[in-house]
Amino acid sequence: MKILVTGAAGFIGSHVAQRLVARGDEVVGLDNLNDYYDVNLKRARLARLEPLPGFRFVKLDLADNGGMANLFRREKFQRVVHLAAQAGVRYSLENPHAYVSSNVTGTLNVLEGCRHNEVEHLAFASTSSVYGANTDMPFSVHRSVGHPLSMYATTKRANELMAHNYAWLFKLPVTGLRFFTVYGPWGRPDMALFLFAKNILAGKPIDVFNHGHHKRDFTFVDDIVEGVVRATDRVAQPNPQWDSAHPDPASSSAPFRLYNIGNNRPVELLRYIEVIEECLGRKAEKNLLPLQPGDVPDTEADVQDLIEDVGYKPDTPIEVGVRRFIDWYLDYYRGGAPGESRVTNLG
């Protein structure tokens, strides 16, 4: 198949693109290579992809209306995997306009491109952050998510609503995937695992918010990739049992579906730090701090729909996944530590 992967120089996007090319798909990878974090890391991810037969890179901003329309018109994609976004919960408190431009305008351009060029299926990334003020766990796609706590979460929820609109009006099959705290090799430098490893190795204290009592459904990147690929292959269909008098948020009489992709095994942040310490052979000096604005204390994914419809459940324990990340980190940064990052994100 010919597949567009947006955010191909990003953490998850680069892994997804590599997986699709490996199985024989023709992949066009799109990214704007912005400087939210180290562009050299993004270029290094691309350097692994560009020699692969079946992969082509296009540098383009999602918010470029004309450029996006021309790309879709020229390439005639069969499927689209939309992973590009302005990421980060806490940075959205500092620069909300960047989130509207990338996540709302950019996603609208993707939807328009799919609508006008007969794309068979759009799978797009959402986030566990949409659950916001909800504390009824495990988080279920069948419950309401009307109380976001950050502009990042708000824009991602907007993406879900926009996608349903296009499924309803134009019969465009769309599947939204709510990712839960993704980690692993080639990860983002603003994420907690990356910053914790960097500071522990440098003998510097690590900032531990909510005094370490967060619980997160940490999900290894390979598990996310497997879920994304399987969901992309399964074209969304209308739910014949959908009842407008009791509407299910996760499906519709239109070709629209939502799934959680999480490990379904929440881990307290202090345990996560212990595993990092074990992998590095060093103890962390912890700077215990209160909960940050925009953060949620705990996350846990209900993945029953993913299991039933897609036939898959993430299952990598943090002891395995963190080791994989640390091995990559030590190899990649043998010449020195990475540059400073703006904020710490648990995801």
C-alpha positions in Angstrom: 0.0 0.0 0.0 1.0 3.6 -0.4 0.9 5.2 3.0 1.5 8.8 4.2 3.1 8.9 7.7 3.1 12.4 9.2 5.6 13.1 11.9 8.0 10.7 10.3 11.1 12.3 11.9 9.4 12.1 15.3 9.7 9.4 18.0 6.6 7.3 17.2 6.4 8.2 13.5 9.9 7.1 12.7 9.3 3.7 14.3 6.0 3.3 12.4 7.5 4.3 9.1 10.3 1.8 9.5 7.8 -1.0 10.4 5.6 -0.3 7.3 8.6 -0.1 4.9 9.9 -3.4 6.4 6.7 -5.2 5.5 6.8 -3.8 1.9 4.6 -0.7 1.9 5.5 2.4 0.0 5.8 5.1 2.6 6.0 8.9 2.2 7.2 10.4 5.4 6.3 14.0 6.2 7.8 16.3 8.9 8.5 20.0 9.3 11.6 19.4 11.4 10.8 22.1 13.9 13.0 23.0 16.8 10.7 22.1 19.7 13.6 19.8 20.6 16.9 18.8 19.2 16.7 18.8 15.4 19.8 16.6 15.1 17.9 13.8 16.8 15.1 14.1 14.3 17.7 14.1 11.5 19.3 11.0 13.0 15.9 9.2 13.0 15.5 10.1 9.3 19.0 8.9 8.5 17.8 5.4 9.4 14.8 5.7 7.1 16.1 7.4 4.0 18.3 4.6 2.7 15.4 2.2 2.8 13.8 1.2 -0.5 10.2 2.3 -0.4 10.7 5.4 1.8 10.7 9.0 0.7 10.8 12.1 2.9 8.9 15.3 2.3 9.7 18.4 4.4 6.4 20.2 4.9 4.4 22.0 7.6 1.0 20.5 8.3 -0.4 24.0 8.5 0.6 24.8 4.9 -2.8 24.6 3.3 -1.6 24.7 -0.3 1.4 22.5 0.2 -0.7 19.8 1.9 -3.4 19.9 -0.8 -0.8 19.6 -3.5 0.9 16.6 -1.7 -2.4 14.7 -1.4 -3.3 15.5 -5.0 0.1 14.4 -6.3 0.6 11.3 -4.3 -2.8 9.7 -4.1 -2.3 7.8 -0.8 -4.3 4.7 0.0 -3.9 5.1 3.8 -2.8 7.9 6.1 -1.2 7.5 9.5 -1.3 11.0 11.1 1.2 11.1 14.0 2.6 14.7 13.6 1.6 17.1 16.4 2.9 19.8 18.6 3.6 17.5 21.7 4.0 18.2 25.4 1.4 19.0 28.1 3.4 21.6 29.9 4.8 23.5 26.9 1.2 24.0 25.9 0.8 26.3 28.9 3.6 28.5 27.5 2.8 28.5 23.8 -0.8 27.6 23.1 -0.8 29.1 19.6 1.6 26.5 18.4 -0.8 23.8 19.4 -3.7 25.3 17.5 -1.6 25.8 14.3 -0.1 22.2 14.3 -2.8 20.1 15.9 -6.0 21.8 14.8 -5.2 23.5 11.5 -2.7 20.8 10.5 -5.2 18.0 11.2 -7.9 19.8 9.3 -5.5 19.9 6.3 -5.0 16.1 6.7 -8.7 15.5 6.8 -9.3 17.7 3.8 -6.6 15.9 1.9 -8.1 12.5 2.7 -11.6 13.7 1.8 -10.7 15.0 -1.6 -8.4 12.2 -2.7 -10.2 9.0 -1.9 -8.0 7.9 1.0 -9.3 4.5 2.2 -8.6 5.0 5.9 -7.1 7.6 8.2 -5.6 6.5 11.5 -4.5 9.3 13.8 -2.8 9.8 17.1 -4.7 11.0 20.1 -3.6 10.9 23.7 -4.6 9.7 27.2 -4.4 13.4 28.2 -8.0 13.8 26.8 -9.3 12.0 29.9 -8.3 15.1 31.8 -10.2 15.5 35.1 -11.6 12.0 34.9 -10.6 9.7 37.8 -12.8 6.7 36.9 -10.2 4.1 36.0 -9.3 2.3 33.9 -10.0 5.0 31.4 -12.5 3.8 28.8 -13.2 5.1 25.3 -16.9 4.5 26.1 -16.9 7.3 28.7 -17.2 11.1 28.2 -14.0 13.2 28.0 -15.3 16.7 28.4 -12.9 18.1 31.0 -9.4 18.5 29.5 -6.6 20.0 31.7 -4.2 21.4 29.1 -4.3 23.0 25.6 -2.5 20.0 24.3 -5.3 17.7 25.5 -7.9 20.2 24.2 -6.5 20.2 20.7 -6.2 16.4 20.6 -9.8 16.1 21.7 -10.7 18.6 18.9 -9.0 16.2 16.5 -11.3 13.4 17.5 -14.4 15.5 17.1 -13.2 16.8 13.7 -12.5 13.3 12.6 -16.0 12.1 13.5 -17.4 15.1 11.6 -15.6 14.0 8.4 -16.6 10.4 8.9 -20.2 11.5 9.3 -20.4 14.0 6.5 -18.1 12.4 3.9 -18.0 8.8 4.9 -14.2 8.9 5.5 -13.2 5.9 7.6 -11.2 7.3 10.6 -9.7 5.6 13.6 -8.4 7.6 16.6 -5.7 6.0 18.9 -5.2 7.3 22.4 -1.6 6.7 23.3 -0.6 6.2 27.0 2.8 7.5 28.1 5.0 6.1 25.3 8.7 5.5 25.9 11.6 3.7 24.3 14.6 4.1 22.0 14.8 7.3 20.0 12.4 9.0 22.4 11.8 12.7 22.9 14.3 14.6 25.0 11.6 16.4 27.0 10.1 13.2 28.3 10.8 12.1 31.9 12.8 8.9 31.0 15.2 10.9 28.8 15.7 13.6 31.4 16.0 11.3 34.3 18.7 9.2 32.5 20.6 12.3 31.5 20.6 13.9 35.0 21.4 10.7 36.9 24.4 10.1 34.6 25.6 13.7 35.1 25.2 13.4 38.9 22.4 16.1 38.9 19.1 15.9 40.8 16.0 15.0 39.0 12.7 16.8 39.3 10.0 14.4 40.6 6.6 16.0 40.5 3.7 15.0 42.8 6.4 13.7 45.1 6.7 10.6 42.8 3.2 9.4 43.5 2.1 9.6 39.9 0.9 6.4 38.3 1.3 6.0 34.6 0.4 3.4 32.1 3.9 3.4 30.6 3.7 1.8 27.1 6.8 0.7 25.1 7.1 2.2 21.7 7.1 -1.3 19.9 3.7 -2.0 21.5 2.4 1.3 20.2 3.7 0.6 16.7 2.0 -2.8 16.6 -1.3 -1.2 17.6 -1.0 1.6 15.0 -0.2 -0.8 12.2 -3.0 -3.2 13.1 -5.5 -0.4 13.5 -4.4 1.1 10.1 -5.0 -2.2 8.4 -8.5 -2.5 9.9 -10.6 0.0 8.1 -13.1 1.7 10.4 -16.7 0.6 9.9 -20.0 2.0 11.1 -21.3 0.4 14.3 -24.7 -1.2 13.4 -25.6 -1.3 17.1 -24.9 2.4 17.7 -27.9 4.1 19.4 -28.4 7.8 19.0 -30.5 7.9 22.1 -27.6 6.5 24.1 -24.6 7.5 22.0 -21.3 5.5 22.5 -18.4 8.0 22.2 -16.1 5.3 20.8 -18.1 4.5 17.7 -20.8 5.8 15.5 -23.2 5.1 12.7 -20.4 6.7 10.7 -17.1 4.8 10.0 -15.4 6.0 13.1 -13.6 4.3 16.0 -11.6 5.2 19.0 -9.1 2.9 20.8 -6.8 3.2 23.8 -3.3 1.8 23.3 -1.8 1.4 26.7 0.0 -1.3 28.7 -3.0 -1.7 31.1 -0.5 -2.0 33.9 0.0 1.3 35.7 3.4 1.9 37.5 4.1 4.4 40.2 6.7 7.0 39.1 9.0 6.1 42.0 9.1 2.5 40.8 9.9 3.7 37.3 12.8 5.7 38.7 14.0 2.6 40.5 14.2 0.6 37.3 16.2 3.5 35.6 18.6 3.4 38.6 19.0 -0.4 38.3 19.7 -0.1 34.5 22.3 2.7 35.0 23.8 1.3 38.2 23.5 4.7 39.9 21.1 6.2 42.4 19.1 9.4 41.6 19.1 12.5 43.8 15.4 13.4 43.8 14.0 16.9 44.0 10.4 16.2 45.2 7.9 18.7 43.9 4.1 19.2 43.9 1.8 18.3 41.0 2.3 20.6 38.0 -0.5 22.5 36.3 -2.0 20.5 33.5 -0.9 17.1 34.8 -3.2 14.3 35.8 -2.1 12.2 38.8 -2.8 8.7 37.4 -3.6 7.0 34.1 -4.6 3.4 33.2 -5.9 2.2 29.9 -8.9 0.0 29.3 -7.8 -1.9 26.1 -10.6 -4.4 25.8 -11.9 -2.9 22.5 -8.3 -3.0 21.1 -8.1 -6.7 22.0 -11.5 -7.6 20.6 -11.4 -5.5 17.4 -7.7 -5.4 16.5 -6.5 -8.6 18.2 -3.7 -7.1 20.2 -2.7 -6.1 23.7 0.5 -4.2 24.7 2.5 -6.3 27.1 6.1 -5.1 27.5 7.0 -4.7 31.2 9.0 -1.6 32.2 11.9 -3.7 33.3 12.4 -4.7 29.6 11.4 -1.5 28.0 13.5 0.8 30.2 16.6 -1.4 29.6 16.1 -1.1 25.9 15.9 2.7 26.1 19.0 2.9 28.4 21.0 0.7 26.0 20.1 2.9 23.1 20.7 6.1 25.1 24.2 5.1 26.2 25.1 4.1 22.6 23.6 7.2 21.0 25.2 9.7 23.4 28.6 8.0 23.7 30.2 11.3 22.6 28.5 13.4 25.4 25.1 14.2 26.9 22.3 15.8 24.9 21.6 19.5 25.0 19.2 21.1 27.4 15.5 20.4 27.0 12.7 22.9 27.9 10.4 20.9 30.2 9.8 17.6 31.8 6.8 15.6 30.4 5.4 12.4 31.8 2.9 12.2 29.0 
